[in-house]
């Protein structure tokens, strides 16, 4: 959900980070069996404005109150009026 904001905030394309498929491949290669349980989807957090901003700050590695945080807040208000 945050990927589309990365270039707007950081000025460059976001490189994908390793995620669940890569983790499971690594565990299998090591001979480790593991059980995966999916929990609440993060997209739910994007419903309320405060939770949306908090979630996106975390995903985009933005400090609250900084220049990039102000840019994110402006972009969100334009894209999704409160």
Buried (B, 14 or more C-beta within 10 A) or exposed (E): EBEEBBEBBBEEEBEEEEEEEEEEEEEEEEEEEEEEEEEEEEEEBBEEBEEBBEBBBEBBEBEEEEEBBEBBBEBBEEEEEE
